[in-house]
Amino acid sequence: MRTHPSPKDDMKASPLRIAIVSPLFESVPPKLYGGTERIVSYLTEELVAQGHQVTLFASGDSITNAKLRAMTPCGLRLDRECTDPLAYHVIMLDEVAAAAAEFDVIHFNMDYWHFPLVRQRGLRALTTLHGRLDIPDLAPLYRHFYDTPLVSISDSQRTPLPSANWLTTIHHGVPENLYSLGSGEGGYLAFLGRISPEKRPDAAIRIARGAGVHLKIAAKVDRVDQRYFDEIIRPLLDGPGVEFIGEIGDSEKNEFLGNARALLFPIDWPEPFGLVIIEAMACGTPVIARRRGSVPEIITEGITGYIVEDEEEAVAAVAKTLRQNRAECRRTFEERFTSARMARDYVDVYRRVAQPQRQPLAEVG
């Protein structure tokens, strides 16, 4: 007797029609710094490669194999004429709502601005939260929108909001072939990302000098952090053993990280993920990181790096990196943090959200 697949089986087997909604501050991928938009790009391209029909709502200078719906001519951070970026995000939300029937699921990556829209329109949607959640004002917000489906990028990220409607945790991933195994032959320590008090580049400088190893800093300085840079960091750059390169793009990261002996990540805040950690791992470069936020979830002690409590322990860890097996570090990246794995994890959640629900979605795992 011939059997017919159920609608649920068809949904599980067929390609999905997915809308990915990105912030408009940077292009997808970003020209320079931009963690959220970078992950949006990696996920979007991998979903397309896996056969899904993907529409990306993003700035017009984005580059993608998905169908692009351009909401602005360019990323707003680099648009000198833009003074109110929220205005363009409101327009985008209206465009997304108008097109909602075209998609099986809508994946938002822009904080909580869309929550009323999702609830009132009953959209089949989920939201990945990319930022810190230990802000007091957020607690009443997430209590109010208790039914909004959420994805965390680390288990640690959830700590301030344990009762929010978490579907699952999905760690970030980057394309397997984007970075290659480096030799570390440059012999220097690296600091990569953003100059800000919570990232503690001042600690990185002290650690490098304490270890007697040259430090290269490749980081951007946002306007909000300009005073911190001028008053705290710039004076430290005048001493020996520190080289400030400034902001670099994707094309320069492989060489910068691959030639480094280790990456310093002496954060002083509850880091939700730390994309630069897995970028370094992809190059076989170990990471010396302070035990904050997601760090214990991401770093495998002694294999992909060292987790430290203070600067003294970080200085001691620098010596250990001379014995590092960089190929093993790279293999761990391939096993845990590729964009292919990330996309498969999201597809599993997309299929659950796309099904009609009679009760709130339960957490995966």
PETABEL-V486820 format. One record per backbone hydrogen bond with DSSP energy under -0.5 kcal/mol. CO is the residue of the C=O (numbers start at 1). NH is the residue of the N-H. Records with the same first field share a line. If there is no record, write none. Layout:
BEGIN
CO=NH + NH
END
This chain:
BEGIN
6=10
7=11
8=12
9=13
10=14
16=18 + 53
17=104 + 105
18=20 + 55
19=21 + 107
20=22 + 57
21=109
24=76
25=77
27=29
28=63
34=38
35=39
36=40
37=41
38=42
39=43
40=44
41=45
42=46
43=47
44=48
45=49
46=50
47=52
48=51
52=54
53=18
54=67
55=20 + 57
56=58 + 69
57=22
58=71
59=62
66=68
67=56 + 69
68=70
69=58
72=60
75=78
76=79
78=80
79=82
81=83
84=87 + 88
85=89
86=90
87=91
88=92
89=93
90=94
91=95
92=96
93=97
94=98
95=99
97=100
99=102
100=103
105=19
106=108 + 126
107=21
108=128
110=113
112=115
114=118
115=119
116=120
117=121
118=122 + 123
123=125
124=106
126=108
127=129 + 151
128=130
129=153
133=135
134=136
135=138 + 139
136=139 + 140
137=141
138=142
139=143
140=144
141=145
143=146
144=146
145=148
147=149
149=127
150=167 + 168
151=129
152=170
154=158
155=158
156=159
158=161
159=162
161=164
164=166
165=150
167=364
168=152
174=339
175=178 + 179
184=187
188=261 + 262
189=216
190=264
191=218
193=220
194=196
196=199 + 200 + 201
198=268
200=204
201=205
202=206
203=207
204=208
205=209
206=210
207=211
208=212 + 213
214=189
215=243
216=191 + 218
217=219 + 245 + 246
218=193
220=195 + 222
222=225
223=226
225=229
226=230
227=231
228=232 + 233
229=234
232=236
233=236 + 237
234=237 + 238
235=238
236=239
239=242
241=215
243=217 + 245
249=252 + 253
250=253 + 254
252=256
253=257
254=258
255=259
257=260
258=184
259=186 + 187
261=286
262=190
263=288
265=267 + 290
269=271
271=294
274=277 + 278
275=278 + 279
276=280
277=281
278=282
279=283
280=283 + 285
281=284
283=182
284=286
286=263
287=289 + 306
288=265
289=308
290=292
292=295
294=297 + 298
295=298 + 299
299=301
300=303 + 304 + 305
304=287
305=302
306=289 + 308
308=291
310=314
311=315
312=316
313=317
314=318
315=319
316=319 + 320
317=321
318=321
319=322
320=323
321=324
324=326
325=329
326=330
327=331
328=332
329=333
330=334
331=335
332=336
333=337
337=174
338=342
339=343
340=344
341=345
342=346
343=347
344=348
345=349
346=350
347=351
348=352
349=353
350=354
351=355
352=355
END
